[in-house]
């Protein structure tokens, strides 16, 4: 695609959306125009399905930021259950990222292939350690050849303080209730109900352990019908790669652990180095879904699409903890960046995540009308129960920590852990934000605004919303008028 056609595509897309070419506007500068339609209530809007790649769908257009105060396995599990996606951040060492991915893959999983096991000769202390490491409340005991010896659950050792005890003395020994690989889901449910068991080990015809069916997993599948699951029924999860490390090895290991989407995330993805990395990853891992960011111009979209990116992440400095725009003078208003990048992404058949600056349902709605396929959220999720880090009280309020990935505080921690050599110009802030309860309620609030906005526009799904949604520039007087005054 020639520069000239980029300019033409950009101009016609902005015009279609009711946006000017100059000046570059952002969320608060515009309002979405209402349409007459036959949608009588927002409860008519049930479908918020979107996609991040040709063959990768989400049930809500929301992903959580790959930041150390936002997404680890717990947040990723919560997001996938609700229909979105969490990206495990790149600041964990690779081994820990793999473990986090595996934790998501094991959660809510009715059928666990290759369950975590421990040798029947181990001590109770070692058993507890492994269970803690994998966040599981029971574990199967096997021998070197994968023959089942027994099972131990946390209930079995509640009152046992002596960690040097052989686990065999505490476990429930064989014969356990087991089933062959050929058992159907319904038969497994009946068997578990009949014997009042939580876990059903699945064995092959030689008697070797191959899988585990979990009652909790079956119930979770029923509890979260909007969850996004992979082909094996496991929750989906994204994982970030480190550009400065051996990203090929990281990609290989994270995919093997079950990551559904890889994210190559750097402050400036429009560099030849990132282009090379994208090509290398997509040549070796053809089927891997790769999101690349961040960028804010259509030329960068073309550059990354040609390199092989499935999805681009748009946003240079609009985030709540960002200082990039202030420090460098670079970074375009986010609504303009989304619209101009999407104009090219849609032409080239790739997808777009709008990253940063989502403060409420209005920003989410405007990002989607501008053409983003999903938004990435940091600060709104950092205050929730599911984000990493402690909740603390100061005065009458509960708080959590939130920090930019390029903040001084984060860089100093990375130097301590050996993942960074020297402090670079800090382009992020760190601070505290109010505790916000469960991420479920934050997402429901955002989606309430979105569904209402879709009903005003007259759209039953996000494709219709994008096609029918148009903006009108508003003045400062208009902005003031739109604010509550009581
Ligand atoms: P929100 O507004 O949701 O934005 O908190 C989250 C996004 O902010 C970006 N981010 C940074 N940008 N300096 C920056 O300029 C930083 O230190 C920084 N840390 C995070 C990132 O894209 C994230 O998803």
Boltz pocket constraint, residues with backbone or C-beta under 6 A from the ligand:
constraints:
  - pocket:
      binder: B
      contacts: [[A, 65], [A, 66], [A, 67], [A, 294], [A, 315], [A, 316], [A, 317], [A, 318], [A, 319], [A, 320], [A, 321], [A, 322], [A, 323], [A, 324], [A, 325], [A, 355], [A, 356], [A, 357], [A, 358], [A, 376], [A, 377], [A, 378], [A, 379], [A, 380], [A, 403], [A, 404], [A, 405], [A, 406], [A, 407], [A, 427], [A, 428], [A, 429]]
      max_distance: 6.0
